[in-house]
Amino acid sequence: MMENTLNTQSTLAKPAASPAQSQGTQMPNRVVHDFYVRSEADVLGLAVSLARLGRTDQAAIADSAAALVAQIRKQSASPALVDALLQEYGLSAAEGVALMRLSEALIRTPDFDTARLLIRDKLGAADWAGHAGQSPHLLVNQATNSLRLSAAWVRSSGGAAGANLLAKLGDKVLASAIESAMGVMARHFVLGRTIEEAVAHAPQQQGTQILYSYDMLGEAALTAADAARYFEAYKIAAEHIASNSRVTGSATRAPSISVKLSALHPRYELAQADICVPALTARLLDLASIAKAAGFGLTIDAEEVDRLELSLDIFKALLHAPELADWDGLGIVVQAYQRRAVPVIEWLVTEARAAGRLICVRLVKGAYWDSEVKRAQELGLESYPVFTRKENTDVNYLACARLLLDAPDCIYPQFATHNAHTAAAVLHMADASRRLEFQRLHGMGKEMHEVLCGSQGVTSRIYAPVGQHKDLLPYLVRRLLENGANSSFVNQLLDPQTPIETLIADPIAKAQAHDMAANPKLPSPRDQFGGKRLLAAGADLTQRHIADAKQAMLADHAPYKASSIIAGQDAGSVLHPVVNPANPAQQVGVYRAVTGADVAQAAVSAAQSSWPNMPAAARAQCLAKAADLLESDADSFLRLCVLEAGKTLPDAVAEVREAIDFSRYYAREAQQETLADRPPLGVVACISPWNFPLAIFLGQVVAALSVGNTVLAKPAPQTPLIAHLAVK
């Protein structure tokens, strides 16, 4: 399993290296998980110091980048059809967003009736006339005219709900045209439907400086059958490459195959690490053995941040596998937009040196930004695991590039970029040997990489997706987001309206101009209501150090003693044991229950309190304080939710957070004028179910209390301990 702390004292043998290469920088002892949601400013400060680019360096890089952009524009008079289409219909335009949503939805839609309703909804509501004749590309203008005619057809034949026979016949034609257009889009970004087709297409562009990395489309297998099918596709691809590639010398000069681990196991997650890590390691060994025997490379692709530690576990196992010794084709991808990227590279350098291996590291900026941001908000993290400004990611990329270039004894660096400034900076930092390669996505960045190969003599590797239409969706959506964004370098590069100065702006200077701060337009994950109230703090159980701490907390508990409560005082005489429903032999605690007579007499009488006369603001203050106390003692509630209610730890975290959010929500809502002046109902009975022993129990109670009612609360008999602690 992955060690959290980097070992920098290894004295194991290293590969033979030249004197210049043998001076690889020794890595510091940084802990990977410490950087997961560390302050953006802190991480950037470290990145700037690691990049070691002074003002003279920055000026030289800017000059080189400007010359590179000028040369690209000179050699590329007009963009390709898809590039021109995405320039005209970028994500800054409502029509671009409509097309994006339509493309995504149609790939998911299995039946014609639903597809035609989607088409009518998206095409009929957009204003295509504003784009008429605006593109320098004739075919894009023709496409705009077709969209205008289609929208007019939709409106004239019944709008979004058009259901007459004529509308349905016309919609058949319209759907066929859109399907053909999506096929053009798919062919632009996907090299072939099968590995045979892709390998056959590749040599048409291949030269001595052009290499390919084949990626079999397919990720996030949902079933074992999905995973088996994807593994078979990877294996067929590896065997086909082995049979059809002439490889001599280093695997770094050969084709490669990129593997997404989520495609090879349906439970690729930390909670199932004991199962998925050995299974994935075994499958990767099978594929890597084919690659080693044929002399080409295999790279573990990067995916979402919650899977990073697992991928490093698997990579370490492969790195030390004796079957793969003396092979320099093993690779991994590092995402610079992750705040952990620097310590991950330091870890990789340390492990490669300990294993005496040369490994390939592909440095990318990252393609899951939107979902990572949304996930951090959903989980209630203290900060984001990714950078919130594009230039901050670019700065971190330069720091990571420097670390890779500083370790030539064990790292073969592969720089995936379509950005001229990034490419110029890498070339400036590299030594004269230029022992590196650039990478680009098939269908993107071709113009820049052709210039780099021609003028700089570097190697370019094309990341070439291979797969059928049904497996295309996640990949295509990411490419459309990248190309359609108005801040995209690829989008701006061939746009003559974009000044060269904009394209080559130095990211370090831009980051320093805003004091390395996070993007103020993106509130912190917990602050999604404009400061009105904070979301409850979460616990990301996909991070090993957090999951381990919570598991240890579960084991550390004493039997809990509870009783009924009347007017703040313990009550009840009948003693009941409480057992763990998942382990009936384990007694979690005991509680004392009151009788029906106690409720009818003492409890109802005690409910006639002064609470209804308290001002709304004072009641709200009490409930807000209660929410803070719940949050400060969250582990106690997590423990009881698991042990008394039989919940899984992730469900327990969600339960506690929901209870805290209820309390803060009602505390705020109670102060609204429409509620604050409303007289309370009186005494309210709240009876809760066993399956939400804290959130529903407390949600009812605080809702009633917030508007001045007094409460008799009856928890489910299976979960009295949680209710007791909540009331206390």
Salt bridges, closest charged atoms under 4 A:
GLU3 OE2 - LYS316 NZ 3.77
ASP34 OD1 - HIS33 ND1 3.31
GLU40 OE1 - ARG339 NH2 3.00
ASP57 OD1 - HIS428 NE2 2.80
ASP83 OD1 - HIS188 NE2 3.96
GLU88 OE2 - HIS131 ND1 2.72
GLU95 OE1 - HIS131 NE2 2.93
GLU104 OE2 - ARG108 NH2 2.79
ASP121 OD2 - LYS122 NZ 3.79
ASP171 OD2 - ARG116 NH2 2.79
ASP171 OD2 - ARG120 NE 2.66
GLU197 OE1 - ARG193 NH2 2.93
GLU219 OE2 - ARG478 NH2 3.18
ASP226 OD1 - ARG229 NH2 3.13
GLU269 OE1 - ARG267 NE 2.89
ASP301 OD2 - LYS260 NZ 3.14
ASP301 OD1 - ARG362 NH1 3.57
GLU304 OE1 - ARG307 NH1 3.16
ASP313 OD2 - ARG544 NH2 2.62
GLU346 OE2 - ARG30 NH2 2.59
GLU351 OE2 - LYS316 NZ 3.69
GLU351 OE1 - HIS320 NE2 3.26
GLU382 OE2 - ARG526 NH1 3.13
GLU391 OE2 - HIS514 NE2 3.11
ASP394 OD1 - LYS365 NZ 2.93
ASP394 OD2 - LYS390 NZ 3.16
ASP406 OD2 - ARG52 NH1 3.19
ASP409 OD2 - ARG353 NE 2.89
GLU437 OE2 - ARG461 NE 2.61
GLU450 OE2 - LYS446 NZ 3.96
ASP471 OD2 - LYS470 NZ 3.64
GLU482 OE1 - ARG479 NE 2.81
ASP506 OD1 - HIS421 NE2 3.45
ASP540 OD1 - ARG375 NH2 2.97
ASP570 OD1 - LYS728 NZ 3.29
ASP628 OD1 - ARG664 NH2 2.97
GLU631 OE2 - ARG526 NH2 3.34
GLU631 OE1 - ARG664 NH2 2.77
ASP635 OD1 - LYS550 NZ 2.70
GLU655 OE1 - LYS647 NZ 3.36
